[in-house]
Amino acid sequence: MGELAAVEDDLRVYDDFAQRLEDLQVLDELARDEHDEATATEVAEGLAGLEAALEELEIRVLLSGEHDERDALVTVHAGAGGTDSQDWARMLERMLLRWAERHGFRVDVHDEQEGEEAGIRSATFTVHGLRAYGLLHAERGVHRLVRISPFDAQSRRHTAFASVDVVPVLDELDAEVVIPDEDLRVDVFRSSGPGGQGVNTTDSAVRLTHVPSGIVVACQNERSQLQNKATALRLLRAKIAELEREERAAELAAVRGEQRDVAWGSQIRSYVLHPYQMVKDHRTGQETGNTAAVLDGDLDRLITAWLQWRAKAAATRI
């Protein structure tokens, strides 16, 4: 049903585009025959609108991967940079959540580990929406921030790093991942952060560790330990399934990119707030001086440039 809904949505967009184009052709003939400047202006405005619609169609074509139309499981981790990196991780989390809000996507936050002084050490959340994974895949990698540190008494410039990991959320029927009990370590702990009755007063939060791979997931937003464990198992299966897909791939770097430290020389994108304002994606060369808009979730131009870059890279390999 999910695949059917996606195809029907594609057809709806295409049919709407074709109908608008046909209507504009009729108006254009009318304007030419009657030398009607007002109608000619209406045609010009309609063509501008069609150009924007064509860009949306092109993005849909670029999102043709196996799991591009699925929901996305996103994890943000602080990297090198101490307190600044934890604050940067919080800023990255907010940027991605604002992007999801702009697109009308629903978000479930499963776990947040607060930083020692500020920010977060990590956060895990699911973005529910058509093509959420295909779009957010562009954000997977190391993000670098350069700014005057608010945590430095001498107001010096600091560099901080944080990473974003994105995997597709599989349906229960697709997630045929069997985890033997001996491969699973279960830890329970008391939930932190805002909570209602019973949430922060019992050991209801659950952390699961897949011993062979070292993958760790946690969930603390549900009211019971049983619910948290069920959600954590679903997240863990999704991450293990992604790992198995990568291991089966002939070229691991082409699927997920080279695994690097969350530090110097490994960033996919840089956000410079001092001494000048710029966000630059090092894969595509796309850049903008409107850093405030990007940090507030305006990522579409950067994501579109990455999708186009990925398509060209794939065509070159073929």
BALUM-715817 format. One record per atom (N, C-alpha, C): residue in one letter; x, y, z. Coordinates in steps of 0.1 Angstrom, whole numbers, plus 2048, in hexadecimal, padded with zeros to 3 digits. Example, Ala and Ser with C-alpha at 12.3 -4.5 7.8 and 13.67 -1.06 7.14 Angstrom:
# residues 2
A8847C784E;A87B7D384E;A8847DF84E;S8807EA847;S8897F5847;S88180084F;
This chain:
# residues 318
M8087F4800;M800800800;M80980D800;G81480C807;G81D817807;G82381A7F9;E82780F7F2;E82C8117E5;E8218167DB;L8158117DD;L80A8167D5;L8088257D7;A8088297E3;A8058377E7;A8108407E0;A81D83B7E1;A8288437DB;A8268447CC;V8228397C5;V82183A7B6;V8158437B3;E80A8427BA;E7FE84A7B8;E8028597BA;D80A85C7C4;D80E86A7C6;D81786F7BA;D8208667B5;D82886A7A9;D81F86D79D;L81586479B;L80C866790;L804873791;R80087679D;R7F88827A0;R80088E79C;V80C88F7A1;V81589A79E;V81789B78F;Y81A890788;Y81C89077A;Y80F895772;D804890776;D7F789476F;D7F48A2771;D7F78A777D;D7F58B5780;D7FE8BE777;F80B8BA776;F8148C176E;F8108C175F;A80B8B675A;A8078B574C;A7FB8BD749;Q7F28BD753;Q7E58C5751;Q7E98D4751;R7F18D975A;R7F58E775B;R7FC8EB74E;L8058E2748;L80C8E573C;L8028E6730;E7F88DD730;E7EE8DE725;E7E68EB726;D7E28EF732;D7DA8FB734;D7E290772F;L7EF907732;L7F891272E;L7F991371F;Q7FA908719;Q7FB90770A;Q7EF90E704;V7E390B709;V7D7910704;V7D791F706;L7DB924712;L7DB932715;L7E593970C;D7F0933709;D7FA939701;D7F593B6F3;E7EE9316ED;E7E89336E0;E7DE93E6E0;L7D693F6EB;L7CC94A6EC;L7D39576EC;A7DE9586F4;A7E49656F5;A7EA9696E8;R7F09606E0;R7F69636D3;R7EB9676C9;D7E095F6C9;D7D59626BF;D7CF9706C1;E7CD9736CE;E7C69806D1;E7CF98B6D6;H7DC9886D5;H7E69926DA;H7E39986E7;D7E098F6F1;D7DB9936FE;D7E7992708;E7EB99E70C;E7F799F714;E7F499A722;A7E899C727;A7E5997735;A7E6988735;T7E198172A;T7E197272A;T7F096E728;A7F7975720;A80697271F;A80D97372C;T80A97D734;T81097E742;T80C97274A;E7FF96D749;E7FA962751;E80295574D;V805954740;V80C94873B;V81B949740;A821954741;A82F955746;A82F952755;E82595675C;E82595376B;E82294476C;G81A93E764;G817930765;G824927762;L82C92C758;L838925754;L842925760;A842930767;A84B931773;A84792777D;G83A92577F;G83591B788;G83890D784;L83890B777;L83B8FD771;L8498FA773;E852904772;E860902774;E8638FC782;A85C90278C;A85E8FD79A;A8588EF79B;A84D8EC795;A8478DF795;A8508D578E;L8578D9783;L8608D077C;L86C8CC785;E8718D578E;E87C8D2797;E8778C77A1;E86A8C87A5;E8658BE7AE;E8658B07A7;L8618B079B;L8618A4793;L86F89E791;E8788A678F;E8868A278E;E88B89B79A;I8888A17A6;I88C89C7B3;I88688E7B5;R87988C7B1;R87287F7B2;R87A8757A9;V87E87979E;V88686F795;V89386C79C;L89A8757A2;L8A68737A9;L8A586A7B5;L89986A7BB;L8978617C7;L8918547C2;S89A84C7BC;S89683F7B7;S89D8337BD;G8A38367C9;G8AA82B7D0;G8A08217D6;E8A68167DA;E89D80B7DF;E89580F7EB;H89A8187F4;H89381B800;H89082A801;D8928327F6;D8918407F7;D8848457FC;E87983E7F9;E86C8437FD;E86884080B;R87183A813;R86D835821;R87084182B;D86B83E837;D86E846842;D87D845845;A88284F84D;A89184F850;A89384F85F;L89D846863;L8A1846870;L8AE84E871;V8AE858879;V8BA862879;V8C0862887;T8CE861887;T8D5862893;T8E086D892;V8E087689B;V8EA88189C;V8F487E8A7;H90187F8A5;H90B87D8AF;H9148898AF;A91888D8BB;A9228978BD;A9308918BA;G9398988B4;G9468938B1;G95189B8B8;A95C89E8B1;A9678A58B7;A9638B48B9;G9688B98C4;G9648C78C7;G95F8CA8D5;G95E8C08DD;G95A8C28EB;G94C8C78EC;T94A8D18F5;T93C8D68F8;T9378DD8EB;D9408E38E3;D93B8E98D6;D9358DE8CD;S93B8D28CD;S9358C88C4;S9288C38C9;Q9268C38D6;Q9198BF8DB;Q90E8C98D9;D9128D68DA;D9098E18D6;D9068E08C7;W9108DD8BF;W90E8DC8B1;W9058D18AD;A9068C58B4;A8FD8BA8B2;A8EF8BE8B5;R8EC8C68BF;R8DF8CB8C2;R8DA8D48B6;M8E38DD8B1;M8DF8E58A6;M8DB8DD89A;L8E38D3897;L8E18CA88C;L8D38C388D;E8D18BE899;E8C48B789C;E8B88C1899;R8BA8CD89E;R8AF8D789C;R8AD8DA88D;M8B88DB886;M8B88DE877;M8B08D3870;L8B38C7873;L8AC8BC86C;L89D8BB870;L89A8BE87D;L88C8BE882;L8848C987B;R88B8D5879;R8848E0873;R8828DD864;W88B8D685E;W88A8D2850;W87D8C884F;A87D8BF858;A8718B5858;A8648BD85A;E8648C7863;E8588CE865;E8548D6859;R85E8DC851;R85B8E3845;R8548DA83B;H8578CE83B;H8528C4831;H8458BD836;G8418C1842;G8358BB847;G8378AC84C;F8438A884E;F84689B853;F84589A862;R84088E866;R83F88B875;R84C88687A;V84F889886;V85C88588C;V85987F89A;D85F87389C;D85F86D8A9;D86D86D8AE;V8708738BA;V87D8738C0;V87E8688CA;H88785F8C7;H8888538CF;H8928548DB;D89D85C8D9;D8A785C8E3;D8AF8698E2;E8B286F8ED;E8BC87B8ED;E8C58798F9;Q8D287A8F7;Q8DC87A902;Q8E1888903;E8DE88E90E;E8E289C911;E8F189D912;G8F78A890E;G9058AB910;G9088AE91E;E9158AF921;E91A8B192F;E9178C0933;E9198C992A;E9178D792D;E90C8DD925;A90B8D9918;A9018DF90F;A8FF8D5904;G8F48D78FC;G8F28CF8F0;G8EF8C08F3;I8F28B78EA;I8EF8A98EB;I8FB8A18E7;R8FD8958EC;R90788C8E7;R9028848DB;S8F58818DC;S8EE87A8D0;S8DF87C8D1;A8D98798C6;A8CA8798C5;A8C68708BA;T8BB8698BC;T8B68608B2;T8A78638B0;F8A38648A3;F8958678A0;F891862893;T88485F891;T87F85A884;T87786587D;V87A867871;V872871869;V869869860;H85C86B862;H85186485A;H84C86D84F;G84E868843;G849870837;G84E86A82A;L84686C820;L84A866813;L85786C80E;R86186380B;R86E867806;R87786D811;A87386B81E;A87C871828;A88A86C828;Y88B85E826;Y899859826;Y8A085D819;G89A85D80E;G8A1861802;G8A686F802;L89F878809;L8A388680A;L8AE888815;L8AB882821;L8B488482C;L8C187C82A;H8C1873821;H8CE86C81E;H8D987681A;A8D5881815;A8DF88B812;A8E689181E;E8E088F82A;E8E6895836;E8F088C83D;R8F187F838;R8F987583F;R90887883D;G90E87A848;G91D87D848;G921886854;V92D88C853;V93289485D;V9308A3859;H92B8AB863;H9288B9861;H9318C186A;R9378CC864;R9418D486B;R93C8E286D;L93E8E7879;L93A8F487D;L9468FD881;V94790987C;V951912880;V94A91F885;R94D923891;R94792F897;R94F9348A3;I94B93F8A8;I9509448B5;I94993C8C0;S9509358C7;S94A92C8D1;S9439348DC;P9369318DF;P9309388EB;P9349328F8;F93D9278F7;F942921904;F950924907;D95692E8FF;D964932900;D963940906;A969941912;A96994E919;A970959911;Q97A955909;Q98295E901;Q97C9608F3;S97095B8F1;S96995D8E4;S9729598D8;R97894E8D8;R9819498CD;R9789418C4;R97E93F8B7;R9779378AD;R97A9298B0;H96F9208AF;H9719128B1;H96A90A8A5;T96F8FE8A3;T96A8F5899;T9648E98A0;A9588E589D;A9518DA8A3;A94C8D1898;F94A8C489B;F9468BA892;F93A8B2898;A9318AE890;A9268A5893;A92389C887;S91E890889;S91A88887E;S90B88587E;V906882872;V8F887F870;V8F8871869;D8F186886E;D8EF85B868;D8E0859864;V8DE854858;V8D0852854;V8CE84584E;V8C483D852;V8C183084D;V8B282F84A;P8AE827840;P89F82683E;P89881E848;V88C82184B;V884819854;V87D80F84C;L87F80284F;L8797F7848;L86C7F384D;D8637EE845;D8567E984A;D8597DC851;E8507D885A;E8527CC861;E8547C0858;L84D7BF84D;L84E7B4844;L85C7B483D;D8627C083B;D86F7C1835;D87A7BF83E;A8787C284B;A8837C1854;A8857B3859;E8897AA851;E88C79C854;E89A79B85B;V89C7A2866;V8A97A286D;V8A779A87A;V8AD78F87B;V8AC787887;V8B8789890;I8B678D89C;I8C17918A5;I8C17868B0;P8CB77D8B1;P8CB7738BB;P8CD77A8C9;D8C77748D3;D8C877A8E1;D8D677C8E5;E8DF7738E1;E8ED7748E6;E8F47808DF;D8EF7858D5;D8F57908CE;D8EF79E8D3;L8E679D8DC;L8DF7A98E1;L8E27AC8EF;R8E67B88F2;R8E87BD900;R8DD7C7903;V8D67C590E;V8CB7CE911;V8CE7D591E;D8CE7E291E;D8D07EA92A;D8C37F392C;V8BF7F4939;V8B47FD93C;V8B8808945;F8B2813944;F8B681F94C;F8AB82994D;R8AC832955;R8A183C958;R8A184694D;S895849947;S89485393D;S899861942;S89E869939;S8A287793C;S89A880934;G89A88D937;G89389792F;G885898934;P87C89F92C;P86E8A1930;P86789392F;G85E891939;G857885939;G84A886942;G84187E940;G83487E947;G835875953;Q829872958;Q828869963;Q82E85B961;G838858969;G83E84B968;G84984A95E;V84B853955;V85685294B;V863854951;N86585E95A;N872860960;N87485A96E;T86B852972;T86B84D980;T86E83E980;T86F837974;T872829974;T87D827969;D88381B969;D88D818960;D886813953;S88081C94C;S878818940;S88081A933;A88A822933;A892824927;A89B817924;V89C814917;V8A3808913;V8AF80B909;R8BA80590B;R8C5807902;R8C97F98FD;L8C97F78F0;L8CD7EA8EA;L8DA7EB8E3;T8E37E18E5;T8F07E18DE;T8F17D48D6;H8F37D58C9;H8F67C98C1;H9057C68C2;V9087BC8C9;V9167B98CD;V91F7B78C1;P91B7AF8B7;P9247AD8AB;P9277B98A3;S91E7C28A2;S9207CE89A;S9247DB8A2;G9207DA8AF;G9227E68B7;G9187F18B6;I90D7EE8AE;I9027F88AC;I8FB7F98B9;V8F88068BD;V8F18098CA;V8E58118C6;V8D980E8CC;V8CD8168CA;V8C78178D8;A8C08228DA;A8B98248E7;A8AB82A8E4;C8A28288ED;C89582E8ED;C8908318FB;Q88B83D8FD;Q88684190A;Q87A84990A;N87384A8FE;N8688538FD;N85B84D900;E85A83F900;E84E838903;E84C837913;R840833917;R83D833925;R84182792C;S84381C925;S84780F92B;S85480A925;Q85A80192D;Q8677FB929;Q8647F291D;L8587EB91D;L8557E2912;L8537EA905;Q84D7F5906;Q84B7FD8F9;Q8588028F4;N8608078FE;N86E80C8FA;N8768018F3;K8757F58F9;K87D7EA8F3;K8797E78E5;A86B7E68E3;A8667E38D6;A86A7EE8CC;T86A7FA8CF;T86E8058C6;T87D8048C3;A8858018CE;A8948008CC;A8977F58C3;L8907E98C5;L8937DE8BC;L8907E18AD;R8857E98AB;R8827ED89D;R88D7F6897;L8927FF8A0;L89D80889B;L8A9800898;L8AC7F68A1;L8B87EE8A0;L8B87E5893;R8AC7E0891;R8AB7D7884;R8AD7E0878;A8A87EC878;A8AA7F586D;A8B97F886A;K8C07FA875;K8CE7FD874;K8D67F186F;I8D37E5875;I8DA7D9871;I8D77D6862;A8CA7D885E;A8C67D6850;A8CE7DE847;E8D07EB84B;E8D87F4843;E8E77F0842;L8EC7EB84D;L8FA7E684D;L8FC7DA844;E8F27D1844;E8F27C583C;E8F27C982D;R8E97D382A;R8E97D881C;R8F67DD817;E8FD7E4820;E90A7EA81C;E9147DF81B;E9137D5823;E91D7CA822;E91B7C2815;R90F7C2810;R90C7BB804;R9107C37F7;A9117D07F9;A9147D97EE;A9227D67E9;A9237D77DC;A9317D57D6;A93A7E07D9;E9357EC7DA;E93D7F87DD;E9377FF7E9;L93C7FC7F4;L937802801;L938811800;A9428177FB;A9438267FB;A93882C7F3;A9348257E8;A92982B7E0;A91C82B7E7;V91A8227F0;V90D8217F7;V90C82A803;R91782A80B;R916831818;R92183C819;G92C83A811;G937844813;G94183E81C;E94D84381B;E95883E824;E955842832;Q95783883B;Q95583A849;Q96284284F;R95F84D855;R96A85585A;R96785A868;D97285F86E;D97086587B;D96887287A;V960875885;V959882885;V96288D889;A96B891880;A97589B883;A97A8A1876;W9868A7877;W98C8AE86B;W98D8A585F;G98A8AA853;G98D8A4847;G98289A842;S97789884A;S96D88E847;S960894844;Q95E8A2845;Q9518A8844;Q94C8A8836;I93E8A6836;I9378A8829;I9338B6827;R9318BE832;R92C8CB830;R9328D483B;S9358E0838;S93A8EA842;S9318F5844;Y92F8F9850;Y926905854;Y92F90F85B;V93291A854;V93B92485A;V93393085E;L93493386B;L92D93F870;L93694A874;H944948873;H94E952876;H95B94E86F;P962956868;P960965867;P95796985C;Y951960855;Y94796384B;Y93C95984C;Q93195B844;Q925952845;Q92494A838;M92593C83A;M92493482E;M922925832;V91991F82A;V91791082B;V91B90A81E;K92490181E;K9298FB812;K9298EC813;D9238E5809;D9238D7808;D9308D3800;H9398CB806;H9458C8800;H9448BD7F5;R9398B67F4;R9378AC7EA;R9328B27DD;T9298BC7DE;T9238C27D2;T9288CF7CE;G92F8D67D8;G9338E47D6;G9288EE7D8;Q91C8EA7DB;Q9118F37DE;Q9148FB7EA;E9119087EA;E9149107F6;E90A91C7F6;T908921802;T8FF92C804;T904935810;G90194280F;G90594B81A;G8FA94C825;N8EF946822;N8E394882C;N8E493C836;T8ED93D83F;T8EF933849;T8E4932852;A8DD93D856;A8D293C85F;A8C6934859;A8C493684C;A8B992E846;A8BC91F846;V8C891C843;V8CC90E842;V8CB907850;L8D090E85A;L8CF909868;L8C190986D;D8B8910866;D8AA90F86A;D8A2905861;G8A98FD85A;G8A38F2853;G8A18F4844;D8A68FE83E;D8A5901830;D8B08F9829;L8AE8EC827;L8B88E3821;L8B58DE813;D8AA8E380D;D8A68DD801;D8B08DF7F5;R8B58EB7F4;R8BF8ED7E9;R8CB8E47EB;L8D08E37F7;L8DC8DA7FA;L8D88CC7F7;I8CC8C77FB;I8C88B97F8;I8C78B77E9;T8C08C07E2;T8BE8BE7D4;T8CC8BD7CC;A8D58C67D0;A8E28C67CA;A8E98B87CC;W8E78B37D8;W8EE8A67DB;W8E789B7D3;L8DA89B7D2;L8D38917C9;L8D88917BB;Q8DA89D7B6;Q8DF89F7A8;Q8ED89A7A7;W8F589D7B1;W9038997B1;W9048897B2;R8FC8837BA;R8FB8757BC;R8F886E7AF;A8EE8747A8;A8E986E79B;A8F586F790;K8FC87A790;K90787B786;K91287278A;A915870797;A91F86779B;A91C858797;A90F855799;A90B847795;A90C845786;A90884F77E;A90984E770;A91884D76B;T920854772;T92F85376F;T934845771;R93083F77C;R93583177F;R930827775;I923829770;I91E820766;I926822759;
